[in-house]
């Protein structure tokens, strides 16, 4: 799907995955959902957001915007597959409080806005706005390292990923 | 080869959490697993592909298992589907 030039570049340096929004990184144990807290889906980080726009953590292609707009998946130019999930149990809001700013199959740049959400609305439904982000295909890579941080924005790197040799 | 089918009853369909749990379960088995609709199946051990199926309540889901532990995998999958979806 991507050119051999991109592949060649990715062999020589680690792949960076950045925070998908501004906020504070929290401990996974503070995510009120076992699946994310225990990293069942893959290496997981979580952000307590302080603004209402979720951005692309990498440059790549939008694979899926969930029907209910509470999550998206993106595949980076180096084929890292990432899930960004806005809030916990927000599938139950059925799309209310979320606005998609891109379409499936769009090519985006790291930091581009993807989904806007209404944090006050989500909170009014007694749901958490915590944003877990998951690397879905860890086994395709040599190593996936989580980088701890405190205050984050879309320039803060949260994963460093090594391609297989 | 073993094939099973299941009609999704959860009004939320296969969203991120159950998709991830199912992929995790199937990844424990050696056999290959294809999953999806009758016409469109994907590798059931790839989370991003399983989520992308975006299967909804009332959709019939098909899983095809092929390999030495296909029987055990299909039984585990069916049990998971019945209790979670």
gemmi code that builds the backbone of each chain (N, CA, C; Angstrom):
import gemmi

chains = {
    "A": [
        ("UNK", (0.837, -1.205, 0.000), (0.000, 0.000, 0.000), (0.874, 1.259, 0.000)),
        ("UNK", (1.941, 1.261, 0.807), (2.819, 2.414, 0.847), (4.110, 2.118, 0.074)),
        ("UNK", (4.779, 3.144, -0.327), (5.964, 2.965, -1.159), (7.136, 2.348, -0.417)),
        ("UNK", (8.079, 1.828, -1.166), (9.240, 1.195, -0.542), (10.128, 2.242, 0.126)),
        ("UNK", (10.016, 3.485, -0.316), (10.813, 4.557, 0.282), (10.421, 4.764, 1.748)),
        ("UNK", (9.098, 4.768, 2.010), (8.604, 4.926, 3.377), (9.082, 3.767, 4.243)),
        ("UNK", (9.053, 2.555, 3.671), (9.501, 1.376, 4.402), (10.979, 1.491, 4.762)),
        ("UNK", (11.757, 1.973, 3.808), (13.195, 2.089, 4.005), (13.488, 3.080, 5.145)),
        ("UNK", (12.746, 4.192, 5.135), (12.929, 5.204, 6.176), (12.590, 4.631, 7.551)),
        ("UNK", (11.470, 3.874, 7.606), (10.990, 3.407, 8.898), (11.936, 2.374, 9.507)),
        ("UNK", (12.748, 1.734, 8.689), (13.688, 0.744, 9.219), (14.782, 1.409, 10.041)),
        ("UNK", (15.068, 2.653, 9.700), (16.217, 3.296, 10.314), (15.920, 4.058, 11.587)),
        ("UNK", (14.645, 4.344, 11.845), (14.372, 5.045, 13.094), (13.074, 4.566, 13.713)),
        ("UNK", (12.968, 4.789, 15.024), (11.777, 4.363, 15.736), (10.565, 5.171, 15.267)),
        ("UNK", (9.428, 4.542, 15.353), (8.181, 5.185, 14.939), (7.576, 5.870, 16.169)),
        ("UNK", (7.194, 7.137, 16.002), (6.614, 7.891, 17.120), (5.097, 7.904, 17.013)),
        ("UNK", (4.437, 7.629, 18.142), (2.981, 7.794, 18.224), (2.733, 8.848, 19.295)),
        ("UNK", (2.065, 9.941, 18.906), (1.882, 11.066, 19.828), (0.534, 11.017, 20.540)),
        ("UNK", (0.415, 11.836, 21.575), (-0.871, 11.967, 22.273), (-1.924, 12.465, 21.283)),
        ("UNK", (-3.160, 11.972, 21.395), (-4.211, 12.378, 20.451), (-4.909, 13.683, 20.857)),
        ("UNK", (-4.550, 14.242, 22.031), (-5.188, 15.496, 22.443), (-4.397, 16.106, 23.588)),
        ("UNK", (-4.836, 17.325, 23.945), (-4.226, 18.026, 25.072), (-4.860, 17.493, 26.351)),
        ("UNK", (-4.043, 17.344, 27.389), (-4.601, 16.874, 28.656), (-3.522, 16.329, 29.548)),
        ("UNK", (-3.914, 15.400, 30.423), (-2.969, 14.781, 31.348), (-2.970, 13.277, 31.116)),
        ("UNK", (-1.762, 12.695, 31.068), (-1.678, 11.245, 30.975), (-2.025, 10.673, 32.347)),
        ("UNK", (-2.859, 9.640, 32.352), (-3.212, 9.024, 33.638), (-2.728, 7.572, 33.662)),
        ("UNK", (-2.664, 7.005, 34.851), (-2.299, 5.591, 34.989), (-3.403, 4.737, 34.377)),
        ("UNK", (-2.996, 3.648, 33.715), (-4.002, 2.761, 33.136), (-4.951, 2.220, 34.210)),
        ("UNK", (-4.425, 2.064, 35.427), (-5.274, 1.515, 36.491), (-6.415, 2.466, 36.861)),
        ("UNK", (-6.310, 3.739, 36.414), (-7.386, 4.699, 36.681), (-8.432, 4.753, 35.563)),
        ("UNK", (-8.299, 3.894, 34.561), (-9.318, 3.850, 33.499), (-10.480, 2.986, 34.009)),
        ("UNK", (-11.696, 3.553, 34.046), (-12.823, 2.785, 34.605), (-13.384, 1.765, 33.615)),
        ("UNK", (-12.524, 0.948, 33.050), (-12.934, -0.102, 32.107), (-11.803, -1.129, 32.085)),
        ("UNK", (-12.109, -2.349, 32.515), (-11.072, -3.385, 32.642), (-10.332, -3.660, 31.338)),
        ("UNK", (-11.075, -3.651, 30.238), (-10.459, -4.009, 28.964), (-9.306, -3.074, 28.629)),
        ("UNK", (-9.523, -1.777, 28.871), (-8.459, -0.811, 28.610), (-7.448, -0.787, 29.760)),
        ("UNK", (-7.941, -0.853, 31.001), (-7.052, -0.782, 32.171), (-6.030, -1.919, 32.137)),
        ("UNK", (-6.463, -3.092, 31.699), (-5.566, -4.257, 31.665), (-4.891, -4.442, 30.307)),
        ("UNK", (-5.005, -3.448, 29.430), (-4.371, -3.489, 28.095), (-4.706, -4.767, 27.317)),
        ("UNK", (-5.968, -5.209, 27.428), (-6.405, -6.445, 26.762), (-6.280, -6.328, 25.242)),
        ("UNK", (-6.536, -5.142, 24.705), (-6.542, -4.981, 23.248), (-5.148, -4.754, 22.669)),
        ("UNK", (-4.178, -4.478, 23.564), (-2.827, -4.176, 23.115), (-2.258, -3.090, 24.017)),
        ("UNK", (-0.983, -2.694, 23.786), (-0.376, -1.632, 24.611), (-1.278, -0.393, 24.627)),
        ("UNK", (-1.564, 0.094, 25.832), (-2.586, 1.135, 26.003), (-2.047, 2.304, 26.821)),
        ("UNK", (-2.391, 3.521, 26.413), (-2.162, 4.698, 27.244), (-3.504, 5.409, 27.386)),
        ("UNK", (-3.617, 6.321, 28.359), (-4.885, 7.026, 28.537), (-4.640, 8.481, 28.889)),
        ("UNK", (-5.472, 9.343, 28.314), (-5.382, 10.794, 28.535), (-6.693, 11.296, 29.128)),
        ("UNK", (-6.585, 12.109, 30.166), (-7.747, 12.864, 30.642), (-7.712, 14.177, 29.861)),
        ("UNK", (-8.632, 14.367, 28.916), (-8.511, 15.511, 27.999), (-8.853, 16.840, 28.668)),
        ("UNK", (-8.170, 17.890, 28.192), (-8.496, 19.231, 28.679), (-8.993, 20.103, 27.537)),
        ("UNK", (-9.102, 19.557, 26.320), (-9.879, 20.262, 25.302), (-10.696, 19.283, 24.483)),
        ("UNK", (-11.441, 19.767, 23.525), (-12.530, 18.975, 22.954), (-12.253, 18.427, 21.565)),
        ("UNK", (-10.991, 18.451, 21.150), (-10.686, 17.948, 19.816), (-9.685, 16.811, 19.919)),
        ("UNK", (-10.002, 15.699, 19.261), (-9.098, 14.561, 19.231), (-8.431, 14.533, 17.859)),
        ("UNK", (-7.095, 14.384, 17.892), (-6.313, 14.533, 16.669), (-5.629, 13.227, 16.291)),
        ("UNK", (-5.081, 13.202, 15.080), (-4.367, 12.015, 14.610), (-3.072, 11.850, 15.400)),
        ("UNK", (-2.841, 10.664, 16.004), (-1.602, 10.440, 16.755), (-0.395, 10.188, 15.857)),
        ("UNK", (-0.676, 9.892, 14.588), (0.370, 9.634, 13.585), (-0.129, 10.163, 12.245)),
        ("UNK", (0.774, 10.265, 11.280), (0.349, 10.527, 9.901), (-0.025, 9.181, 9.295)),
        ("UNK", (-1.131, 9.156, 8.568), (-1.547, 7.892, 7.979), (-2.950, 7.973, 7.423)),
        ("UNK", (-3.596, 6.805, 7.385), (-4.915, 6.726, 6.759), (-5.972, 6.378, 7.803)),
        ("UNK", (-7.102, 7.101, 7.772), (-8.217, 6.782, 8.662), (-8.854, 5.483, 8.156)),
        ("UNK", (-8.759, 4.434, 8.955), (-9.328, 3.142, 8.558), (-10.813, 3.113, 8.863)),
        ("UNK", (-11.175, 3.576, 10.050), (-12.578, 3.488, 10.463), (-12.963, 4.630, 11.381)),
        ("UNK", (-14.143, 5.212, 11.086), (-14.796, 6.098, 12.044), (-15.969, 5.283, 12.533)),
        ("UNK", (-16.028, 5.011, 13.809), (-17.110, 4.175, 14.317), (-18.447, 4.850, 14.013)),
        ("UNK", (-19.450, 4.026, 13.741), (-20.787, 4.498, 13.384), (-21.272, 5.525, 14.414)),
        ("UNK", (-20.913, 5.308, 15.683), (-21.353, 6.180, 16.757), (-20.351, 7.309, 17.034)),
        ("UNK", (-19.312, 7.412, 16.183), (-18.350, 8.533, 16.202), (-17.573, 8.686, 17.511)),
        ("UNK", (-17.595, 7.670, 18.355), (-16.902, 7.785, 19.645), (-15.490, 7.209, 19.571)),
        ("UNK", (-15.102, 6.737, 18.415), (-13.775, 6.136, 18.279), (-13.376, 6.123, 16.815)),
        ("UNK", (-12.055, 6.039, 16.585), (-11.584, 5.850, 15.208), (-10.340, 4.980, 15.229)),
        ("UNK", (-10.064, 4.385, 14.072), (-8.795, 3.669, 13.917), (-8.026, 4.320, 12.774)),
        ("UNK", (-6.707, 4.279, 12.927), (-5.821, 4.885, 11.930), (-4.638, 3.951, 11.725)),
        ("UNK", (-4.179, 3.852, 10.474), (-2.995, 3.045, 10.173), (-1.888, 3.999, 9.730)),
        ("UNK", (-0.758, 3.967, 10.431), (0.334, 4.899, 10.128), (1.024, 4.493, 8.835)),
        ("UNK", (1.874, 5.364, 8.346), (2.615, 5.078, 7.112), (3.507, 3.850, 7.280)),
        ("UNK", (3.853, 3.520, 8.537), (4.692, 2.345, 8.800), (3.845, 1.144, 9.188)),
        ("UNK", (2.514, 1.245, 8.983), (1.561, 0.162, 9.271), (1.325, -0.110, 10.759)),
        ("UNK", (1.538, 0.899, 11.608), (1.108, 0.769, 13.007), (-0.404, 1.036, 13.026)),
        ("UNK", (-1.165, 0.087, 13.598), (-2.625, 0.207, 13.638), (-3.044, 0.667, 15.038)),
        ("UNK", (-3.750, 1.791, 15.098), (-4.035, 2.444, 16.378), (-5.530, 2.691, 16.538)),
        ("UNK", (-6.031, 2.396, 17.747), (-7.417, 2.705, 18.105), (-7.411, 3.877, 19.079)),
        ("UNK", (-8.199, 4.911, 18.791), (-8.388, 6.023, 19.728), (-9.860, 6.013, 20.126)),
        ("UNK", (-10.113, 5.884, 21.421), (-11.476, 5.682, 21.923), (-11.819, 6.845, 22.855)),
        ("UNK", (-12.847, 7.632, 22.517), (-13.149, 8.834, 23.300), (-14.177, 8.522, 24.373)),
        ("UNK", (-13.722, 8.558, 25.610), (-14.602, 8.282, 26.738), (-14.785, 6.789, 26.949)),
        ("UNK", (-15.463, 6.463, 28.054), (-15.686, 5.059, 28.422), (-17.184, 4.770, 28.342)),
        ("UNK", (-17.511, 3.690, 27.671), (-18.920, 3.296, 27.446), (-19.702, 4.333, 26.625)),
        ("UNK", (-18.984, 5.161, 25.892), (-19.622, 6.218, 25.101), (-20.295, 5.670, 23.844)),
        ("UNK", (-20.125, 4.372, 23.563), (-20.869, 3.741, 22.467), (-22.372, 3.924, 22.730)),
        ("UNK", (-22.734, 3.977, 24.025), (-24.148, 4.086, 24.393), (-24.754, 5.455, 24.066)),
        ("UNK", (-23.934, 6.446, 23.773), (-24.463, 7.777, 23.424), (-24.960, 7.812, 21.984)),
        ("UNK", (-24.641, 6.750, 21.243), (-25.163, 6.577, 19.890), (-24.851, 7.757, 18.963)),
        ("UNK", (-23.691, 8.350, 19.135), (-23.267, 9.420, 18.236), (-23.512, 10.810, 18.782)),
        ("UNK", (-24.392, 10.932, 19.773), (-24.681, 12.249, 20.364), (-23.462, 12.779, 21.095)),
        ("UNK", (-23.110, 14.036, 20.835), (-21.961, 14.631, 21.509), (-20.662, 14.464, 20.742)),
        ("UNK", (-20.723, 13.851, 19.555), (-19.517, 13.652, 18.749), (-19.721, 14.177, 17.330)),
        ("UNK", (-18.655, 14.756, 16.787), (-18.721, 15.230, 15.401), (-17.424, 14.823, 14.692)),
        ("UNK", (-17.587, 14.053, 13.618), (-16.404, 13.630, 12.859), (-15.978, 14.753, 11.921)),
        ("UNK", (-14.673, 15.013, 11.857), (-14.161, 16.110, 11.023), (-13.485, 15.586, 9.755)),
        ("UNK", (-13.379, 14.265, 9.634), (-12.768, 13.649, 8.445), (-13.644, 12.473, 8.026)),
        ("UNK", (-13.264, 11.836, 6.920), (-13.989, 10.662, 6.435), (-13.082, 9.440, 6.464)),
        ("UNK", (-13.697, 8.268, 6.462), (-12.914, 7.038, 6.350), (-12.111, 7.099, 5.058)),
        ("UNK", (-10.921, 6.528, 5.107), (-9.978, 6.473, 3.975), (-9.243, 7.783, 3.712)),
        ("UNK", (-9.562, 8.844, 4.479), (-8.809, 10.097, 4.329), (-7.364, 9.888, 4.788)),
        ("UNK", (-6.437, 10.501, 4.066), (-5.041, 10.532, 4.515), (-4.891, 11.774, 5.384)),
        ("UNK", (-4.354, 11.604, 6.581), (-4.213, 12.735, 7.499), (-2.774, 12.838, 7.995)),
        ("UNK", (-2.463, 14.007, 8.528), (-1.136, 14.239, 9.104), (-1.238, 14.183, 10.626)),
        ("UNK", (-0.165, 13.781, 11.275), (-0.125, 13.771, 12.731), (-0.535, 15.161, 13.236)),
        ("UNK", (-1.482, 15.177, 14.186), (-1.950, 16.446, 14.744), (-3.198, 17.001, 14.072)),
        ("UNK", (-3.601, 16.426, 12.929), (-4.829, 16.897, 12.271), (-6.042, 16.548, 13.142)),
        ("UNK", (-7.017, 17.483, 13.276), (-8.224, 17.180, 14.059), (-9.069, 16.096, 13.380)),
        ("UNK", (-9.549, 15.128, 14.166), (-10.317, 13.999, 13.620), (-11.758, 13.999, 14.130)),
        ("UNK", (-11.926, 14.158, 15.454), (-13.272, 14.147, 16.036), (-13.354, 15.248, 17.091)),
        ("UNK", (-14.480, 15.976, 17.065), (-14.773, 16.953, 18.129), (-15.781, 16.309, 19.071)),
        ("UNK", (-15.614, 16.518, 20.355), (-16.595, 15.941, 21.279), (-17.027, 16.974, 22.304)),
        ("UNK", (-18.223, 16.761, 22.852), (-18.807, 17.668, 23.827), (-18.604, 17.057, 25.215)),
        ("UNK", (-17.529, 17.496, 25.888), (-17.157, 16.887, 27.168), (-18.254, 17.089, 28.212)),
        ("UNK", (-18.891, 18.270, 28.199), (-19.934, 18.534, 29.198), (-21.115, 17.587, 29.013)),
        ("UNK", (-21.457, 17.339, 27.736), (-22.567, 16.420, 27.457), (-22.234, 15.005, 27.949)),
        ("UNK", (-21.011, 14.548, 27.640), (-20.601, 13.194, 28.058), (-20.656, 13.087, 29.579)),
        ("UNK", (-20.148, 14.128, 30.257), (-20.153, 14.119, 31.725), (-21.577, 14.163, 32.270)),
        ("UNK", (-22.472, 14.888, 31.564), (-23.864, 14.983, 32.033), (-24.559, 13.630, 31.987)),
        ("UNK", (-24.010, 12.704, 31.188), (-24.566, 11.336, 31.128), (-23.823, 10.409, 32.102)),
        ("UNK", (-23.053, 11.031, 32.994), (-22.281, 10.275, 33.987), (-21.264, 9.327, 33.369)),
        ("UNK", (-20.713, 9.713, 32.231), (-19.675, 8.890, 31.601), (-18.340, 9.619, 31.687)),
        ("UNK", (-17.270, 8.835, 31.701), (-15.929, 9.392, 31.766), (-15.485, 9.842, 30.373)),
        ("UNK", (-14.722, 10.959, 30.327), (-14.191, 11.440, 29.045), (-12.768, 10.928, 28.783)),
        ("UNK", (-12.268, 10.054, 29.627), (-10.901, 9.524, 29.456), (-10.734, 8.926, 28.060)),
        ("UNK", (-9.606, 9.243, 27.430), (-9.352, 8.775, 26.063), (-8.251, 7.720, 26.057)),
        ("UNK", (-8.618, 6.427, 25.993), (-7.591, 5.396, 25.830), (-7.135, 5.328, 24.368)),
        ("UNK", (-5.850, 5.037, 24.203), (-5.294, 4.851, 22.853), (-4.518, 3.529, 22.864)),
        ("UNK", (-4.796, 2.696, 21.871), (-4.278, 1.328, 21.877), (-3.508, 1.030, 20.582)),
        ("UNK", (-2.357, 0.367, 20.726), (-1.651, -0.172, 19.553), (-2.248, -1.555, 19.289)),
        ("UNK", (-2.922, -1.724, 18.150), (-3.694, -2.942, 17.888), (-2.857, -4.084, 17.321)),
        ("UNK", (-1.693, -3.799, 16.755), (-0.926, -4.865, 16.089), (0.514, -4.924, 16.601)),
        ("UNK", (0.636, -5.002, 17.909), (1.946, -5.060, 18.569), (2.844, -6.145, 17.965)),
        ("UNK", (2.252, -7.306, 17.651), (3.071, -8.446, 17.209), (3.717, -8.226, 15.837)),
        ("UNK", (3.285, -7.198, 15.114), (3.911, -6.895, 13.822), (5.236, -6.136, 13.996)),
        ("UNK", (5.568, -5.769, 15.245), (6.761, -4.942, 15.483), (7.735, -5.614, 16.441)),
        ("UNK", (8.963, -5.180, 16.362), (10.015, -5.714, 17.231), (9.710, -5.355, 18.693)),
        ("UNK", (9.382, -4.090, 18.904), (9.166, -3.595, 20.261), (8.220, -2.406, 20.266)),
        ("UNK", (7.340, -2.365, 21.259), (6.461, -1.209, 21.441), (6.705, -0.694, 22.859)),
        ("UNK", (7.282, 0.492, 22.963), (7.584, 1.052, 24.281), (6.680, 2.230, 24.595)),
        ("UNK", (6.149, 2.198, 25.806), (5.302, 3.288, 26.274), (6.205, 4.352, 26.903)),
        ("UNK", (5.896, 5.616, 26.649), (6.686, 6.709, 27.228), (5.795, 7.453, 28.218)),
        ("UNK", (6.219, 7.490, 29.467), (5.384, 8.159, 30.468), (5.508, 9.671, 30.373)),
        ("UNK", (4.400, 10.350, 30.639), (4.380, 11.808, 30.585), (3.358, 12.295, 31.599)),
        ("UNK", (3.303, 13.619, 31.768), (2.309, 14.183, 32.695), (1.345, 15.035, 31.876)),
        ("UNK", (1.660, 16.339, 31.717), (0.865, 17.168, 30.806), (1.239, 16.802, 29.385)),
        ("UNK", (0.254, 16.603, 28.534), (0.546, 16.231, 27.148), (-0.226, 17.124, 26.181)),
        ("UNK", (0.292, 17.245, 24.971), (-0.479, 17.782, 23.856), (-0.093, 16.953, 22.628)),
        ("UNK", (-0.528, 17.386, 21.463), (-0.340, 16.533, 20.281), (1.120, 16.475, 19.817)),
        ("UNK", (1.998, 17.227, 20.518), (3.435, 17.129, 20.215), (4.139, 16.143, 21.143)),
        ("UNK", (3.410, 15.621, 22.138), (4.034, 14.724, 23.121), (4.019, 13.285, 22.610)),
        ("UNK", (5.202, 12.686, 22.524), (5.276, 11.295, 22.059), (4.945, 10.342, 23.218)),
        ("UNK", (4.041, 9.375, 22.961), (3.636, 8.442, 24.026), (4.039, 6.993, 23.754)),
        ("UNK", (4.346, 6.671, 22.492), (4.884, 5.354, 22.175), (6.088, 5.528, 21.262)),
        ("UNK", (7.078, 4.652, 21.476), (8.187, 4.548, 20.545), (8.181, 3.102, 20.059)),
        ("UNK", (8.110, 2.917, 18.753), (7.911, 1.581, 18.186), (9.051, 1.247, 17.239)),
        ("UNK", (9.606, 0.036, 17.439), (10.701, -0.401, 16.563), (10.193, -1.389, 15.536)),
        ("UNK", (10.520, -1.160, 14.276), (10.134, -2.092, 13.207), (10.910, -3.393, 13.373)),
        ("UNK", (10.362, -4.480, 12.840), (11.086, -5.760, 12.875), (12.280, -5.669, 11.952)),
        ("UNK", (13.394, -6.312, 12.367), (14.607, -6.244, 11.543), (14.538, -7.263, 10.413)),
    ],
    "B": [
        ("UNK", (-11.905, -28.208, 8.501), (-12.481, -26.858, 8.566), (-13.805, -26.905, 9.332)),
        ("UNK", (-14.004, -25.902, 10.193), (-15.243, -25.809, 10.968), (-15.837, -24.431, 10.707)),
        ("UNK", (-17.141, -24.376, 10.458), (-17.787, -23.075, 10.256), (-18.908, -22.919, 11.277)),
        ("UNK", (-18.978, -21.737, 11.897), (-20.105, -21.460, 12.792), (-20.730, -20.130, 12.372)),
        ("UNK", (-21.975, -19.939, 12.767), (-22.606, -18.641, 12.523), (-23.347, -18.228, 13.781)),
        ("UNK", (-23.547, -16.914, 13.898), (-24.176, -16.386, 15.104), (-24.859, -15.070, 14.742)),
        ("UNK", (-26.091, -14.906, 15.200), (-26.799, -13.637, 14.960), (-26.598, -12.737, 16.175)),
        ("UNK", (-26.079, -11.529, 15.919), (-25.744, -10.605, 17.007), (-27.012, -10.046, 17.654)),
        ("UNK", (-27.091, -10.170, 18.965), (-28.286, -9.692, 19.671), (-28.025, -8.386, 20.422)),
        ("UNK", (-26.757, -8.065, 20.700), (-26.428, -6.838, 21.430), (-26.796, -5.614, 20.582)),
        ("UNK", (-27.630, -4.698, 21.120), (-28.031, -3.521, 20.344), (-26.858, -2.629, 19.920)),
        ("UNK", (-25.711, -2.758, 20.602), (-24.548, -1.936, 20.249), (-23.711, -2.565, 19.148)),
        ("UNK", (-24.062, -3.813, 18.753), (-23.271, -4.501, 17.735), (-21.900, -4.872, 18.274)),
        ("UNK", (-20.978, -5.173, 17.354), (-19.613, -5.520, 17.795), (-18.805, -4.236, 17.891)),
        ("UNK", (-18.754, -3.652, 19.067), (-17.965, -2.428, 19.246), (-16.574, -2.795, 19.768)),
        ("UNK", (-15.792, -1.791, 20.132), (-14.363, -2.013, 20.396), (-14.089, -3.073, 21.458)),
        ("UNK", (-14.781, -3.020, 22.578), (-14.433, -3.914, 23.674), (-14.665, -5.391, 23.321)),
        ("UNK", (-15.898, -5.774, 22.910), (-16.075, -7.196, 22.564), (-15.226, -7.636, 21.373)),
        ("UNK", (-15.003, -6.743, 20.424), (-14.146, -7.098, 19.281), (-12.758, -7.471, 19.795)),
        ("UNK", (-12.237, -6.652, 20.698), (-10.902, -6.892, 21.250), (-10.832, -8.172, 22.053)),
        ("UNK", (-11.874, -8.417, 22.842), (-11.879, -9.634, 23.663), (-11.941, -10.874, 22.784)),
        ("UNK", (-12.727, -10.801, 21.708), (-12.851, -11.949, 20.799), (-11.525, -12.214, 20.070)),
        ("UNK", (-10.898, -11.138, 19.586), (-9.606, -11.281, 18.898), (-8.560, -11.892, 19.832)),
        ("UNK", (-8.561, -11.418, 21.063), (-7.625, -11.923, 22.068), (-7.840, -13.430, 22.301)),
        ("UNK", (-9.095, -13.810, 22.422), (-9.443, -15.220, 22.636), (-8.975, -16.076, 21.451)),
        ("UNK", (-9.289, -15.629, 20.241), (-8.965, -16.426, 19.053), (-7.460, -16.519, 18.822)),
        ("UNK", (-6.733, -15.472, 19.248), (-5.284, -15.448, 19.028), (-4.565, -16.540, 19.820)),
        ("UNK", (-5.244, -17.106, 20.828), (-4.631, -18.172, 21.627), (-4.570, -19.481, 20.846)),
        ("UNK", (-5.343, -19.584, 19.776), (-5.396, -20.847, 19.029), (-4.491, -20.790, 17.805)),
        ("UNK", (-4.037, -21.981, 17.405), (-3.108, -22.042, 16.272), (-3.822, -21.948, 14.936)),
        ("UNK", (-5.081, -22.409, 14.883), (-5.786, -22.471, 13.599), (-6.009, -21.069, 13.032)),
        ("UNK", (-6.185, -20.992, 11.729), (-6.535, -19.703, 11.127), (-8.032, -19.487, 11.351)),
        ("UNK", (-8.435, -18.221, 11.501), (-9.854, -17.913, 11.682), (-10.218, -16.743, 10.765)),
        ("UNK", (-11.217, -16.971, 9.928), (-11.757, -15.910, 9.087), (-13.119, -15.560, 9.654)),
        ("UNK", (-13.439, -14.272, 9.677), (-14.696, -13.854, 10.312), (-15.333, -12.722, 9.529)),
        ("UNK", (-16.665, -12.703, 9.504), (-17.361, -11.615, 8.835), (-18.746, -12.034, 8.377)),
        ("UNK", (-19.193, -11.429, 7.279), (-20.481, -11.803, 6.707), (-20.225, -12.948, 5.730)),
        ("UNK", (-21.296, -13.444, 5.105), (-21.127, -14.544, 4.150), (-20.183, -14.127, 3.014)),
        ("UNK", (-20.279, -12.871, 2.584), (-19.522, -12.412, 1.414), (-18.161, -11.809, 1.770)),
        ("UNK", (-18.059, -11.217, 2.963), (-16.864, -10.442, 3.281), (-16.254, -10.903, 4.598)),
        ("UNK", (-15.177, -11.686, 4.516), (-14.526, -12.154, 5.738), (-13.114, -11.594, 5.850)),
        ("UNK", (-12.695, -11.392, 7.093), (-11.354, -10.867, 7.363), (-10.652, -11.792, 8.350)),
        ("UNK", (-9.351, -11.598, 8.520), (-8.565, -12.345, 9.509), (-9.065, -11.975, 10.906)),
        ("UNK", (-9.656, -12.937, 11.600), (-10.280, -12.672, 12.897), (-9.265, -12.432, 14.004)),
        ("UNK", (-7.977, -12.577, 13.698), (-6.957, -12.295, 14.717), (-6.404, -10.879, 14.574)),
        ("UNK", (-6.948, -10.096, 13.631), (-6.512, -8.701, 13.453), (-7.609, -7.765, 13.943)),
        ("UNK", (-7.345, -7.135, 15.095), (-8.351, -6.302, 15.749), (-8.908, -5.214, 14.835)),
        ("UNK", (-8.016, -4.532, 14.128), (-8.467, -3.382, 13.327), (-9.436, -3.839, 12.225)),
        ("UNK", (-9.195, -5.055, 11.693), (-10.050, -5.586, 10.635), (-11.397, -6.040, 11.196)),
        ("UNK", (-11.367, -6.628, 12.384), (-12.612, -7.103, 13.000), (-13.509, -5.922, 13.372)),
        ("UNK", (-12.912, -4.848, 13.915), (-13.703, -3.661, 14.267), (-14.324, -3.046, 13.018)),
        ("UNK", (-13.530, -3.062, 11.943), (-13.966, -2.427, 10.685), (-15.190, -3.131, 10.075)),
        ("UNK", (-15.402, -4.393, 10.422), (-16.593, -5.092, 9.939), (-17.857, -4.345, 10.367)),
        ("UNK", (-17.764, -3.658, 11.528), (-18.865, -2.838, 12.055), (-20.192, -3.590, 12.032)),
        ("UNK", (-20.185, -4.820, 12.535), (-21.397, -5.628, 12.516), (-22.386, -5.119, 13.562)),
        ("UNK", (-23.661, -5.076, 13.166), (-24.698, -4.500, 14.014), (-25.660, -5.581, 14.493)),
        ("UNK", (-26.509, -5.175, 15.419), (-27.537, -6.090, 15.942), (-28.352, -6.665, 14.783)),
        ("UNK", (-28.584, -7.962, 14.804), (-29.377, -8.609, 13.754), (-28.533, -9.151, 12.611)),
        ("UNK", (-27.290, -8.682, 12.490), (-26.400, -9.204, 11.442), (-25.994, -10.633, 11.788)),
        ("UNK", (-25.860, -11.468, 10.744), (-25.371, -12.822, 10.974), (-23.872, -12.845, 10.723)),
        ("UNK", (-23.179, -13.303, 11.752), (-21.717, -13.341, 11.729), (-21.280, -14.773, 11.426)),
        ("UNK", (-20.311, -14.937, 10.514), (-19.795, -16.266, 10.183), (-18.331, -16.340, 10.583)),
        ("UNK", (-17.943, -17.477, 11.151), (-16.533, -17.699, 11.468), (-16.100, -19.035, 10.882)),
        ("UNK", (-14.957, -19.025, 10.212), (-14.433, -20.242, 9.605), (-13.067, -20.541, 10.212)),
        ("UNK", (-12.950, -21.721, 10.805), (-11.730, -22.140, 11.509), (-11.029, -23.202, 10.688)),
        ("UNK", (-9.712, -23.101, 10.567), (-8.978, -24.096, 9.785), (-7.619, -24.350, 10.436)),
        ("UNK", (-7.430, -25.596, 10.920), (-6.155, -25.935, 11.562), (-6.374, -26.977, 12.645)),
        ("UNK", (-5.280, -27.367, 13.278), (-5.349, -28.512, 14.194), (-6.311, -28.337, 15.376)),
        ("UNK", (-6.399, -27.107, 15.925), (-7.272, -26.926, 17.093), (-8.582, -26.209, 16.729)),
        ("UNK", (-9.030, -26.409, 15.488), (-10.216, -25.700, 14.987), (-11.475, -25.977, 15.817)),
        ("UNK", (-11.604, -27.203, 16.297), (-12.816, -27.571, 17.029), (-12.867, -26.819, 18.363)),
        ("UNK", (-11.769, -26.849, 19.088), (-11.701, -26.167, 20.384), (-11.902, -24.658, 20.201)),
        ("UNK", (-11.286, -24.088, 19.178), (-11.403, -22.642, 18.926), (-12.842, -22.267, 18.609)),
        ("UNK", (-13.513, -23.087, 17.786), (-14.884, -22.759, 17.391), (-15.818, -22.850, 18.593)),
        ("UNK", (-15.571, -23.818, 19.463), (-16.417, -23.948, 20.655), (-16.225, -22.761, 21.596)),
        ("UNK", (-14.976, -22.354, 21.771), (-14.690, -21.211, 22.645), (-15.306, -19.935, 22.078)),
        ("UNK", (-15.213, -19.766, 20.757), (-15.756, -18.567, 20.106), (-17.270, -18.504, 20.263)),
        ("UNK", (-17.925, -19.647, 20.054), (-19.388, -19.675, 20.142), (-19.845, -19.354, 21.569)),
        ("UNK", (-19.121, -19.884, 22.525), (-19.464, -19.614, 23.914), (-19.305, -18.118, 24.217)),
        ("UNK", (-18.205, -17.525, 23.719), (-17.966, -16.093, 23.922), (-19.097, -15.268, 23.282)),
        ("UNK", (-19.455, -15.613, 22.051), (-20.488, -14.852, 21.337), (-21.817, -14.915, 22.080)),
        ("UNK", (-22.169, -16.112, 22.534), (-23.451, -16.277, 23.234), (-23.493, -15.465, 24.522)),
        ("UNK", (-22.379, -15.382, 25.232), (-22.439, -14.652, 26.500), (-22.138, -13.160, 26.372)),
        ("UNK", (-21.581, -12.715, 25.234), (-21.191, -11.300, 25.129), (-21.851, -10.502, 24.019)),
        ("UNK", (-22.391, -11.160, 23.024), (-22.908, -10.420, 21.870), (-24.305, -10.877, 21.452)),
    ],
}
model = gemmi.Model(1)
for chain_id, residues in chains.items():
    chain = gemmi.Chain(chain_id)
    for i, (resn, *xyz) in enumerate(residues, 1):
        res = gemmi.Residue()
        res.name, res.seqid = resn, gemmi.SeqId(i, " ")
        for name, pos in zip(("N", "CA", "C"), xyz):
            atom = gemmi.Atom()
            atom.name, atom.element = name, gemmi.Element(name[0])
            atom.pos, atom.b_iso = gemmi.Position(*pos), 0.0
            res.add_atom(atom)
        chain.add_residue(res)
    model.add_chain(chain)
structure = gemmi.Structure()
structure.add_model(model)
structure.setup_entities()
